[in-house]
Amino acid sequence: MEARLVIWLISALVVFSNGQRFKSDRHNLPLNDLILLSDRAFEERSFTSFRLPNTSVPTQYMLELDTNVHLNQFTYSGKVQIQLTTLQATNQIVLHSSGSTINKLQLYNANQLPLALNEYIVDEERQFLIINVKETLPANANYRLLIEFTNQLRNDLTGFYQSSYQAEDGTTKYIAVTQFEASFARSAFPCYDEPWIRATFEISISCGLSYKATSNMPFAAIAIQPDQKKLTRFRVTPRMPTYLVAFMVTDFVSKRVILKEPTSLTMEIFARSSAIDELDLGLQKGVDAIRAIERYFDITYDLPKLDQAAIPSFMFGAMENWGLVKYAERYLLYNDNTSSNWDKEAIVATITHELVHQFFGNLVTPKWWTDIFLNEGFATLYEYQISAEIEPSIRYEELIAVEAVQTALYVDSRPSTRPLSHYVETDLMSVFDIIAYQKGGSVLRMMKHALGESTFQNGLRRYLRDNQHSAVDPNDLFESLQSAAKEDAAIPQTTTVGAIMSPWVYESGYPLVTVSWTPTSGEVVFRQQHFSDGTPDSRTWWVPISFRLSSQPVSDETETRVWIPQGTLQVAVSLDIPSDEYLLVNPHQTGYYRVNYDGELWGKLIDKLMADHDAIPAVSRSQLIDDSLKLAMGGQVEVEVTFELLKYLKNEEDYIPWYTALASDNLQFINKALLVDEVAYGALKAFVGSLMEHLIITLGFEERSSEPHEHQQFRAMAIEWGCRMGYDRCRTGAHQLMMEDLEGSQLLPSYIKQSIYCGGLMDATQEEFVAVFNAYQRSTDLSERAMYISALGCSENKQFLIDFLVIVLGAGQEISLRSGEALQIVRSVYSRTNIGHEAFQAWLEQFNDLILSSSIGRQADFHAILADVENRKANFGNFAQLITLLKAWKDQTEGGVISK
């Protein structure tokens, strides 16, 4: 298939990024500028920049806030005193401020005498507070800046904002919390709001007696005030950037533990009172994670406390504020009776991610958001590795490949993708993306295996020790790893860690390694080339190659056997491959690259998969599926190779390969592409359905007490897909369980309810469809309503689906749609099945004028859906070869029995 097919795949997933692969969910200076950026961080800047001019820096903040959120009042007042030092002679003090009304402003010299000011100006565009001083301030002089201000709690989940929850008595309770990363501290109080700038903070907060103020540090004193209020003063923080400052004013309850060894540490976990019984897992795993991280990096967490708080409305999954980590409730609260295994998996991983940040990000901070991967990449890598240690029942060490590496490879093949190190000045949140997190973690994981675990670990220990309480750039990491690599002779003497890592950090993309074998010479050639969905260029990398023959021991299979140097296209090694053996390159997908093989080597791997797939590691089976599908879509391997490889799935019973196979950029993408044609889609259903029959039988519909952790998610995935692909036994079983749940005789666990309802509704009667629709209308829980919408879109009754779509146009007061649900309904119908596609087309034709004049017809997201439908039709021809194979397979098989 042609490369443009992959480009269309990417554009489709930009719009529909809620598939299996994207279950959670987030271009350029010249290379030399990127490398030298950190050196410019402390230089004076042009005043046209959105960066501070660096004429002064703070050393200490004393921040006082007076809040009344306990009275449901959202105005607050504040006073900040900033001790600062001039870095050069200047007659201006420039810092950040946004949203605050300045009531008083005064600058004092070291003798605490006030200095005469010309004026102060608020630059709204750059969010600067510019203070013009009448006299020139000399370099290296100390001053105190006093600012009194008033402000409003925000309502957009950033800065110092208001949140709320419904108490058990039905009343609405308001709280005030912070979210400052990347540049929202300035909206709470005037400050120097850049990550390289570190200062200490002494914070005091006034609140109602029934509420509690919490911040980064333990409280130092509490004083009772008039009007039923109290003032909490906190101990002084270490030197830290503003984005890590945190406080909250809540009526939360808490549980805590006090740790003694190896250091004293109090860990407390906060939530609304009705969730008091859901805190134990988060508290225990927080303790386990911080101690495991300390052991691995041979460093102690030095703050006296480490709090965690579950926030009812929170912008991100979590935020690593030093000493006060905040989470969206679903990533911290765990109910033993109702939470799923996936909930536990996400909670453990999220806690670990944030506690890794206490070192990578908090203790050592990037000089600028250019290199946020130094925070998020390490947090992603060790989120999986440390989680695997503290919760061994979950396969985190394998999940990193399918959730992080493969996701990053998919996104990083776009021609427009940014490199890991990428300068931004204004749209700071744009760099908190798959590149920073998943690619960052994947490249660092590759280096861990390329250097060896011990060498990499020692290098990181040195990196944290040498750079603690300071700001860094990639060169600091390179130097620490280079020192460890030199001691252990871990890399070729002709290169350095900096030379190896620079193309991975400062260039976008990655290589495709093509492996070919010449039996007559006994030589295997590894060739690198740029892998791209556009036009590949001539860039190259230092590529660590690991491989093993099937007869070799698996203990060292991720060890680097040979390097392809940057600037070199290929290397050759002498290797005899007997006729009954296979060669597996990049075992466990530790290298951040794709692998292609010549026809004979592909054939050996496929033969082994068909005969004994368990001989190949689950992650490697997953990798073979992912690489072969992407290579086929890009026209770099024959479609027949991928088609033959997929046939082995009829015997696959492991979650990891199936996760990849059914991902939104693999079979789910093909499903959406072919549903525009009834015959082609029927052939796909027959093929995939036959692969999954054994899976439905093996997993069943009911959970078993001794089954692996991942089988909950696996079962839900298999049931929805098996039913969608037309497996009668699946649909019958799902329908029965759906009706029992509707009637209340046997309630379904939450993790499987959407899949059961999807399968059960495929052949449902009109009465049953209406019963589910009515359940959707009665529900007040937004996540449950979304579940019903998704399930209703699974119906294979065209008229039911047309009627379902009609309600988005407004069908009277008896129909209740919440914000965003109209688009959810459209998406649930048009992209699921061929019948859903036909229903969507019929709805468009029948109600075209009404649709275009309605509120949904004016939304950009709806027009993106229309464009996606047209793209599918236009690109359908690119699947001709695959469709031919599917049709031939269907014609040649009886009862779905696959013959190789």
Salt bridges, closest charged atoms under 4 A:
GLU2 OE1 - ARG4 NH1 1.54
GLU64 OE2 - LYS79 NZ 3.95
ASP66 OD1 - LYS229 NZ 2.42
ASP123 OD2 - ARG126 NH2 2.78
ASP156 OD2 - ARG154 NH2 2.69
ASP193 OD2 - ARG186 NE 2.96
GLU194 OE1 - ARG45 NH1 3.98
GLU194 OE1 - ARG51 NE 3.39
GLU202 OE2 - ARG233 NH1 3.75
GLU268 OE2 - LYS212 NZ 3.95
ASP280 OD1 - LYS255 NZ 2.88
ASP288 OD2 - LYS285 NZ 3.86
GLU294 OE1 - ARG291 NH1 2.73
ASP307 OD2 - LYS305 NZ 2.63
GLU320 OE2 - HIS357 ND1 3.97
GLU329 OE2 - ARG272 NE 2.76
GLU345 OE2 - LYS23 NZ 3.97
GLU345 OE1 - HIS709 NE2 2.89
GLU376 OE1 - HIS353 NE2 3.09
GLU376 OE1 - HIS357 NE2 2.93
GLU383 OE1 - HIS353 ND1 2.79
GLU389 OE2 - ARG295 NH2 2.98
GLU391 OE1 - LYS285 NZ 2.83
GLU391 OE2 - LYS344 NZ 3.70
GLU398 OE1 - ARG395 NE 2.67
GLU403 OE2 - LYS23 NZ 2.78
ASP412 OD2 - LYS439 NZ 2.90
ASP433 OD1 - ARG418 NH2 2.79
GLU453 OE1 - LYS448 NZ 3.66
ASP466 OD1 - ARG465 NE 3.83
ASP473 OD2 - LYS367 NZ 3.72
GLU487 OE2 - ARG462 NH2 3.22
ASP537 OD1 - HIS530 ND1 3.26
ASP537 OD2 - ARG539 NH2 2.67
GLU557 OE1 - ARG548 NE 2.52
GLU557 OE2 - HIS588 NE2 2.56
ASP607 OD1 - LYS900 NZ 3.55
ASP614 OD1 - HIS613 NE2 3.50
ASP614 OD1 - ARG621 NH2 3.75
ASP626 OD1 - ARG21 NH2 3.89
ASP626 OD2 - ARG594 NH1 3.10
ASP626 OD1 - LYS630 NZ 2.85
ASP627 OD1 - ARG594 NH1 2.84
GLU644 OE2 - LYS647 NZ 2.98
GLU652 OE2 - HIS613 NE2 3.91
GLU652 OE1 - ARG621 NE 2.69
ASP654 OD2 - ARG395 NH2 3.07
ASP665 OD2 - ARG21 NH1 3.01
ASP665 OD2 - LYS630 NZ 2.96
GLU707 OE1 - ARG715 NH2 2.55
GLU710 OE2 - ARG395 NH1 2.91
GLU720 OE2 - ARG724 NH2 2.98
GLU720 OE2 - ARG832 NH1 3.98
ASP741 OD2 - LYS753 NZ 3.55
ASP763 OD1 - ARG731 NH1 3.14
GLU768 OE1 - HIS735 NE2 2.91
GLU784 OE2 - LYS753 NZ 3.66
GLU796 OE2 - LYS685 NZ 3.72
GLU796 OE2 - ARG731 NH2 3.02
GLU821 OE2 - ARG785 NE 2.72
ASP861 OD2 - ARG827 NH2 3.88
ASP868 OD2 - ARG872 NH2 2.93
GLU870 OE2 - LYS873 NZ 3.52
